[in-house]
Amino acid sequence: MPFTPRPDQQKVLAFLETGGYLGVSAVPGSGKTAILSYLAAQLVRGRIRGEEEVLIVTFANSAVDNFARRIRGFLSQTDQSLLPDVGYRVRTLHGLAHDILRERPALLGLPEDFDIVDERIATQILDDAARNWIKVNPQVFEMFIDHTLDENRRRWLAREKWPELILAVARSFIRRAKDYQFTPAALREQLPHFTDAWSIGSMCLDIYDHYERGLRYRGGLDFDDLIRLALVGLQTDQHLLDRLRARWPYILEDEAQDSSFLQEKILRLLTEKGNWVRVGDPNQSINTTFTTSSVRFLNRFLTEPGVVEVPIVYSGRSNRRIIALANHLIDWTIGDHPDRNVRAQAFRRQHIEPTLPGDPQPNPLDTPDDIVLLYHETLSPEKELDLVVKSIGRWLPQHLDRTCAVLVPDNQRGFKVSEALEAAQIPHDDMLRSTVTTREAARALGHILRYLAAPLSGHLLSNAYRVWFQRFAAEQANDVVEQGDEALDALHKTCLTGLRRCEQLEAYLWPRPDLDWLANYQPAQDDQAVRAELIDFRAIIRHWLEASTQLPIDQLILTIAQDLYQGADLDQAARDLALAHKLAVVLRQVATERPTYRLPDLADELDRVANNQQRFIGFGEDDLGFISKPGVITVATMHKAKGLEWDRVYLLGVNNYDFPSVEAHDVYRGETWYIRDGLNLEAEAVAQVEAVAERKDYLLGVATQKARTDYVEERLRLLYVGITRAARELILTWNTGSRDDQPKQPAAPFIALYTFLENHDKMT
């Protein structure tokens, strides 16, 4: 069907004649991808000559293929003589930066075959740097811990939670430092030292220094370096910049609300003479609190002198009641939100408008049978879940031709929804990452693979023992089990300590008469039980080592799984083996697609599942081509749902924990409860880099409060995204949370929307 631009989209196409700078602010469902693809196709057909290209820069890998497919389709409709995939290039920011560096790597001191260190390896390097720093500087923990906590709790936190927090703080600090192009040495010259407030920055700077050494040792760059050095290349090589400007005379930027500091700098350099189109929706900026992106870049661009702003406001996705609800969320926030900063910054005042008569995508009609409801009754999390599942159970049999989604604030809640739908035998797909069971299985198998790749590592062998003990030995060691959990734990600890201290593993695994570690080992605990345990474990390890040299990866995984799960009850063993089989199939596919992969690489793939970095099925960050199925319920986070739509949508958990409003009784997800004065150390660390870069004062605690405001603003936009996923029906619920002593309240925007909908329905 030929593409017919709407009246507001026609204004975007005027760029074909005028060029220059164009800012497009597009509401949900307004067809921004279609009009941007159509504009690109028209530029290729009528403006591109020779080796020139239209450059399209987008946020996610999934959008790259989507844009290329759409542009290809538009070109084939208008001119069969044009070669496919010629005259345009679609890239993510990282892809664009990589292209730039490949032009002149030597300019930046890089070899022609420079490597990008995989994010997993970069995280391992950073984790090592952070843990080493903590060992040398234990006193910093005492500077920031809440001293009202008892000593046992503090010791547990120092051991279990502090390293994770420091890793996250250091990662944010390093990313911001690289945004400002600070090397560790350059930053060290300017960062004040030796005060409690600045110790956060000093700590992160030390970790940054060790992290960079680790990267250099591996001869690679991380993804932040990739973007930083691309900008440096453009800033220092005028010839390169001129050549790329000539190659890309038109640059179209998609999802510009997610543009980062460095992305904007790179694109501004490339488009100094104009012909830059930025398209996005400031009201759907939902990635700012966990990336370096910021909606302020697009908002500022839209108001710059010389920029033509074109709002795209007509949307045929939702019916009028849902549109009214989404628009009221914007109006209430701007006019009546309890915090003045949120009122000024959370939303851009831009309403969704229903499509005009005759539009090929008319809005769904408002009918009495289609529900738009904010369920205001008080519910526990369990009752909320039960209510929603029963509601779906009643609705679905009568609406098998419609799509439906349950959208949740986080993965953990989503897993519970999936389990409840499974128990109710309601067909469903989930767009979550991995279930707890999947993650545990992947982590266990990953530990074993990692050991098999380095069989003389005592640390890795102890990890494999931990897996074996938990999965297998506990079921088999009946004599110990009869003595109770304390004896079982003591046996575990003794064996684990022995393996870690074994300096010659070959003397344990393959003993000789003159070299037998186990024969000379003197455990502190029951000698006979420990020796029997270590002999059994040695036998299984030898079996796995032999299998690892003879079997392909899928058969190796199944062999390990058979040994691990043989002690479980039959039903549990069947479930565990079925899951292991799925993991084996996926790893076989990975090994086929990447023939250079060895056991450490395949263990990395399992780690990504175990660490919840990606979904189990497909091993991809993006849900390429996801299509909701009529009669099948989709379960997804509100973040993951962006860009999708369903006939009926449930939004769960709209309380003041998941959607706070900077009110006194609000609690903020992600804040570290054991840090004194409620400090957000990530925010404080980033603020210290910014204070140095922008030569401004730094006051401890200010960044923490700003981070709360930023979070509140983003959660309001996330609620807006959730509402605008619904085409015909929408149900919002809230729950009191899991702590009876601190029950949560309905979120302030929930109350405002409930009141609005009551009045709106009375008037209509």
N, C-alpha and C positions, 0 to 999 in steps of 0.2 A: 504494500500500500504506500503510495507516495507520501512523503512528509509534508505536512501543511503547517507552517509556523503560526502560532497564535500572535495576536497583535503586539504583546509585550516582547515576544521572541523576535518579531520582525525588527524591533529596534536594535537588537544585537546584530542582526545581519547588516545593518547600516555600516558596521565596521568595515565591510568589504569595500566601501567607497571612501570612507574617511581615514581609516587607520588610526594611529595614535594610541592612547591609553583608555581602556574600557574596563569598568568595574561592574560586575553583574552580581546582584544579591538575589538569590533564588529561594523561594519557599519550598517546603517539602512537596514532592509530587508534581513539580512544575515543569519537568522535562529538561533540566539543565544539561544532562548528559546527551540527550538527543540534539539540542540546539548547538552545543559545543562541537559535537561530532559533525553535524551538518555544516557548521561554519568552517571547520577544518577541511571538509571535502570541497567546499566551494573555493577556499583559498588554494588548495592543491590544483583544482581544475582551472582556475582563472588567474592566479597570481604567481605561482611557483615556476621558476625557470631553471633549466640545467640541473645542477647538483644541489640547488636550494631545497630546504625542507621546512614544513610546518612542524614545530616542536610542541608536543602536548606533554605537560608535566602533571602527573597525578599522584595521589597519596599512597595507594595500595597496589600490590601486584595484580590483584584481581581486576582492577580497573584498566590495566594496560591492555589485556586481551579484549576486554569489553569495548574499549575505544577503537582499537584496531579493527575489530569485527564490524562495528557500526560504520566507521569511515569507509572501509572496503565496500560495504553494502551500498552506501550513498554514491560512491564513485561508479560502481557497476550500473546503477540506475541511470546515471546521467551521461556517461561516456565509456563505452566498451573498449575504446582504443587505449585507455590509460592502463599502465601496468599496475598490478596489485602491489600494495605495500611500498610504492615508490612515491616520493614527494612529501612524506611525513614520517615522523618518528615519535613514538609514545614511550615515555620513560617515567619511572619513579624518580624521586630526588637522588636516591643512591645510584640508580642506573645512569642518570645524567652525570653525576659526579665522576663515576667510573669512566664514562665516555671522555670527559674532559681530561682526566689524568692520563688516559691512554694516548692522548694527542702528543704530550710532551713530558713523559715521566722523568727524563734525565734533568729537566729544569728544576725539579723539586728533589733531586738527589735519589730518585727511585730507579731500580733496575727495570728493564723492559718487561720482565716477567714478575713484577711485584705481586705479592699475595695480599688478599684481604683475610685477616684472621676471623674465623667463624665466631659468631657471637657466643657460642657455648665455650669455646676456648678462651675468648676474652674474659668471660665471666669467671672461669677457673683461675686465670692469671690474677684477676682483681681479688678474688676470694683469698687466694694465697697471700697476696700483699696485705690485705686487711687483717687476716688472722696472725700473720707475723708481726704486724704493728701492735696488735692487741697484746701479744705475749710480752713485748718489750715495754709497753705503756699501760699496765693494768690500772694505774692511778686515775686515768681519765674517766673510767667507769664511775668512780666515786664522785667526780665533779658533777655528773649529770643524773645520777640515780636518785630516786625519791627516797630520802632518808627515813621516812616513816615506815618503810618496809622492814620486816624482820630479817635477821642475818641469813637464815636458811633460804628465804625467798631471794635475797640479793645474790647469794652464791649461785643459785639455780639460774637466775637471770643472766649473770655474768657468763655462765657456761653455755646456756642454750639460746638466749635471745640477743644478747649484745653483739655477737659476731654477725648475725643476720642484719641487724640494724646498721652497723658500721658499713657493711657491704653496700646497702642501699644508699646511705648518706654519701659515701665516697663516689658511687656511680653518678649520682646527681651532680655532685661537685665537679667531677671530671668532665662530664658532658657540658656543663656551663662554662668551665674554663676553656674547653676547646671551641665553644661558640665564640668566645672572645679572643681566640687564637693565642691563649697563654700556654707556653711551655711550663713545666715545673720550675725551671730556673728563673724564667721571667716573672712568674707569679711570686716566687720566694723573695725576690728583691723588693716587692711592694706590699706583701702581706704583713701586717703588724704581728708581733710575736708575744708570747709569754703573758697573756692575760687570759682569764677564764673564758671570756666571751669569744676571743679570737682563737682559742684552742681548738675549736671545731675545724676552722680553716687550716690551722697548722697540722692537725691530724690528717685531714684529707689531702693536704699537700704532700705529706710524707708518703701516703699510700699511692697518690698519683705518680710520684717519682718512681717508686718500685714497680708500679704497673707499667709505666713506659719502658723501663728496663726489660721487663718480661716480654713486652711486644717486640722490642729491638732484638732480643735474644732469638726470637722466632722469625725475625726478618720480615715482619708483616705490619699492616695497618689495621686498626679497627674501623668500624663503620663511621664513627665520628671523625676520624682522621681523613677518611675518604672525602667527606664533604668539606672539611676545613681546608685540605690541601687543594681541592678543586678551586675554591675561592682564592687561595694564595696564588695559584697558577694564573688565574684571570687577572689578578691585581698586579702581578709582576711581569707578565709577558704580553705586551700590547699587540704583538703580531698574532699570538694565539687568540686573543680576545677579538681582534678585527676579523680573523678568519671564521670564528664561530658565529659572530654577528652576521657575516655574509651568508653563512650556511643556513642559519635559522632566522630569516627575516621576520617571521611571525611566531610568537610564543603564546600559547594558550595554557592557562594554569587552572586545573580542576581542583575542587575541594580546597580552595584558597583559605578557608577559615582555619585549616590545619597547617598553614604555612609556618615554617620555623624561621628563626632569626637569620641563619645562614642561607636558607633557601631563598628568602627575599633578597638578601645581598647578592647572591649569584644571579638571580633573574633580573635584578635592577641593572647589574653590569651588562648583561647580555642585551637588554632592551633600552639602552640609554637613548636611542633615537626613536623610541616608540614601538608601536605594534605589539603591545602586551595586553592580553585579555585575561582578567582574573575573575573566576566564577566560583561562588561558594555561598553558603548560608551561615552568616554569623550566629544565627539562633540554633544551629546544630553543631556548634563547636564543642565537642565532648572528649577531646584528648589532651587538653591543656595541662591538667594536673599531674600527668604521668609521662609526658614527653616534653621536648623543648619547643613545641608549637605554641602559638598564641593567636587568639582571635583579634587582638589589637592591631595586627599587621594589616589584615583585610579592612577592618573598620577605618583605620587611618588612611589607607589607600583610597577608599571610596570618597573621602572628603578632600583629597589633595587637589590643588589647583591644576587644571589641565586634564583631569580624569573625568571622563563621561560616565556617570552612574546610570545604570539601567536596572531597575527592579523587575524581576519576573515573579508575578504574584498569583497568576491563575493556576489552579490545581484541580484536577478532576479525581483525585484519589479518594477523598473522604466525603461523607454526607455533610449536610449543613450543620447539624448539631455537633458533630465532632470538630468541624472547622471552628465553630463558635467557641467551643471549649478551649481549643488550642490558642485562639486569638485572645481569649480572656486571660489565660495564663500569662501571656506577654503584658497585657494591660495592667493586671493586678500587680505583677512584679515591678513594672515601671512606676506605677502610681501608689501602691499601698504596701509593698514589702516592708517588713519592720526595720531593715537595715538600709541606710541611705546609700552606701557604696554599692550594694546589690541593686538598688533601684536604678542607679546611674549606669551600671556596667553589664548586667547579666544579659539583657536582650537589646536588640535593635528593634525599634518600633516599626514593624512591617507585618501587616496582616495577610493571611491567606485569603484569596478571593475565589469563589466558585467559578467554574468555567462559564463562558458566555453561551447563549443559545446557538445551537448548530455545531458546537465543538465536537470533534470525533471522540473525545473522552469525557462524556458528561458525568457529573457527580452522581453517585448512587442516591436514590430517592430516600427521604426519611419516611419510614413506614412504622406503624404502631408495633409491629412484631420485632423491629430492630431495637435492641436495648443499648442505651447509653446511661451508665449507672456508676455512681460513687457509693460503694457500700460502706456506710458510716458506723455500723455496729462494731463494738470492741471484740477483737478476735485474738486468740493466742496464735502463734505460728502454725500449730497443729490444726487448729480449727479453721484457720484461713485456707490451709491446703485442702482440708476435707471439703470445705464449702466449694472451692473452685473445681475440684475433681468431680463432685456430685453435679455441679452446674453443667460441666462439660458432658457428663454422662447423660443428662436429660436432653441437652441441646443437640448433640452430635447425630443421633439416629434420624432426626428430622431434617438435618442439613448436611448430608453427605456430599453435596455438590459445592460446599463452601470451604474456605480455608480458615484456620484458627491458630492462634499462637498464645502461649503463656510466656510473658516476659518478666524477668526477675532482675533484682539489683546485682546479683553475683552468682557465680558458678555453684557454690555450695547449696544455695536455695534451689537452683535449677536441678541439681542432682536429686533433691528430695521430691521435686515435682515429677521428674521422670520416673522415680521409683513408685510414687503413688499412682501415676497413670498406668504403669506396668501392672501393679497389683490390682487395679480396677479393670485390666484387660482392655484399655483404651489405646488404639493405635497411635503411635507418636514417633516423631523424629526429634533428635536433639541437636542443637548447634552449639552445645557446650563443649568444653574440652574433654578431659578424660574423667571417668568415674574414679572414686577412691580405690575400688578394687583393681581397676586397670592400672592406675598409677603405682599401686603397691606391687603388682606383678611385674610391671616394667622396671621398677627400681630394683627389685630382687634379681631379675635376669640380667639387668645392666651391670650390677655389682659383680656377678659371676663372669660375664663376658670380659669385663675390664681386667679381672684377675687373670683369666686365661690368656689374655694378650700380654701379660707381664708376670709370668709365673714365679719369679724370684722376688716379688714385692711383698714384704711382710704386711704392710698396711692394707694392700688390696686383698691378700689372703685372709686377713682378719675380717674384712667386710664380707667376703664370701662365706666365712664361717658363721658370721652373724645371721646371714640369710638361711644357711643350712640348718642352723640350730633352731631358729624360729619356725621354719617351715617343716622340718623333718624330725630333728632329733628330739624335740619336745614331745612328739607323738610316740617315739620309740623308747625313750629312756624311762621305762616304767618303774624301775627300782628307785630312781631319783624322784619321779613324780609322786610316789607314795610318801616321800618324806616332806612333801609340800613345796610351795613356790619358792620359799627362801633357799632351800637346798638347790633347787633347779637354777636359781639366779646365781648362786655362788659357784656352781659348776661352770656356768656360762662365762662368768667373769674370769675365773681362773684360766680356762682354756684360751679365752680371748687375749688375756695378758701374756700368756706364754707364747702364742703365735706372734704377737707384736714384738716380743723381745728376741725372737729367734733370729740370730744374725746370719745363719747359713741354712736357708730353707731347703736346699738340696739334701742336707743332712737329715732333715725331717721327712721330706717327700720320698727320697731315694737313698735310704741309709745303706752304709757299707759296714762291715765288721769294725773297721777302724774309724768310722765317722757316722755315729748314730745319735742325733740330738735327743730323741725321745728316751733312749736308754739312760741318758745322763741327766734328764730333766728332773728337777726336784720341785714339784708344785707345793704350794703352801697348804692346799686343801687335800682331801682324800685322794691319795696317790692312785689307787686302783681305778676309781671312777674316772679320773681325769685321763689316765692313760688309755682306758677303753674308749673314751669319747674321742680322743685325738687319733687313735688307730682307725676308728670307724670313719672319721672325717677324712683321713689320709686316703682311705680306699676310694671314697667317692670323688675326691679331687683328682686322683690318678685316672679314674674312669673318664672324667670330664676332659682332662688334658689330652688323653688319647683320642677322645672323640673330636676334639677341636682341631686335630691335625688330619683327620680323615673325612669328616662330614661337612657338607655345605651348611650354611647358616641356619636354614629352616630346620634341618634334621638335628643339628646341634641343639637348638632351642627346645625341640620336642624331647630330646634325650635328657636334657637337664630337667625339664618339667616333669617327666616321668619319675625321675629320682626324687624330686622335691615333694611331689604331691602324693606319693604312694601311701603315706601314713594317714591321710585324711579320710573322713567317711566317704562313702561311695558317691553321694550326691555332690558333696563339696569338691571331691576330686574331679568329677566330670565337668563341673563348672570351671574349675581352675585350668584343666587341660584344654577345654574349649577356648578359653581366653589365650592361653599360651599358643594354641594353634593359630589364632588370628594374628598374634604378634609375629609368629614365625613366618606367616604368609607375607606380611608387610615388609619384614626385614629381607625376605627373599627378593621382593620387588625392588627394594632399595639397592640391594647388592647387584641385581641385574642392570639397573639403570646407572649405577656408579661402580663399574668394575674395579676401580682403584681402591674402593673402600676395604678396610681391614677391620679386625675385631674392635679396636678402639673407636673407629668411626661408627660402627653399628651399635656399640654401647652408647655412644653419644645420642643416637636416634632414640634409644630407649630412655635415656635421661631426659630428653625433651618432653616425652610423654609423662615421665615420673614427676618432673618439676612443673607440670601443668603449663608448659610453654606452648603447647599446640594440641590439637585434637588427635585422638588415636587414629581415626580413619583418615587416610590420605596424607598424613604428615605434612600438611600445608597450613600456612598462616591464614589464608583466605578461603572462604567458602565459594569456590569458583562455580558460577552458574547455579547457585542454590535456587530451587523452585519449590515453593510450598505446594503440597499435595492436598487436593480436596479430600475431606474425610479423615485426614491425618493431622494430629495436633503437633505443632512445632513448639519446642521448648528452647528458649534462648535468653541470653542476657539482653538488657536494653541496649548496651553498647553494640553487641553483635547484630542487633536487629536493624541498625541504621542502613537505609537504602532499600529495605524490604517492606512489604505490606501484606496484610491479611484481611479477610472479611470481618473476622471477630478477634478482638485482642483483650486479654486479661493482663493488667499491670498489678503485680503483687508487691507488698511491702512498702507502701507509700507512707512511711512513718518518719518521725523526726530524727531517726538514726541514719537512715539511708538518704533522707532529703532534709537536712537541717536548715535552719534559717538565721543563724547567728543570734539565737536567743539563749538566755541564761541556762535553760534546762537541756539544751541540745548536747548530744555527744557526737563526736566526729569519727567516722570510720577511718582507720589507718593511723590515728594518733596513738603514740606509744604511751600506754598508761603508766609505765614505771619510770618515766623520765620526769624530773622535777619541774615544777611550775608549768606543766603541760606543754613544754617546749616541743616544737616540731624540728628535729635536728636536720632533716633534709632541707627544709625551707631556710633554716638559719645558715646552713653551709652554702647554699646557692646565693643567698643574700650577701654573704661575705665576698664571694667572687664578684658579684655585681657592684658592691661598694668600691672595690679596688678598681674595677674596669671603668666605672663611671665617676670615680673620684667624689663619692658622696659619703656621708656619715653612716655608721652602722650602730644600731642600738639593739641589744639582745632582746628578743621577744616580739619585736615589731613584725618580723617576717612570719612568725608563727601566726599572728592574728591575720595578716594578709592572706596567708595560705588557707585559713578557714574561710575567709570571704571568697577567695577564688574557687574553693571547693563548693561552697554553697551555690555560686553562680553556675558552675558546670553541672551540678546536680539538677538545677532548674532546667537547664537546656536539655539534660538527659530525659527529664520528665516530658518535656515538649517533644522530643524525638519519639518517646514511647507512645504518646497520645496520637501522634501523626502517622503511626504505622497502621492505624485502624481505618478501614474503609466504611463499614456499615455499623458495627457494634463495638462497644468499648465498656469494660468493667474495671474499675479501680478498687483495690482493697488495701487495708493497712493492718498491721499486727502489733502486738505489745512487746515483741522481742522475747529473747530466751531467759532474761533475768527477772524473776518475780519481784526482787527488791528494787529494781529500777525499770519499771514498765515504761515502754515507749508510748508516745502520743501520736495521733495523726499529724502528718506534716502540715505546716502552715498553708502551703499551696493546695493541699488536699481539702482543707476546710474551706478555703476561698472558692475552689472549683465546685465543691458540693453546694455551697450557698448560691453561687451563680446559676448552677444547673436547675436548682429548685425554682428560682425566680424566672429563669428563661422558659422552663416548661409551663409555668403558670401563664406566662404572657402569650405563649403559642398554642 
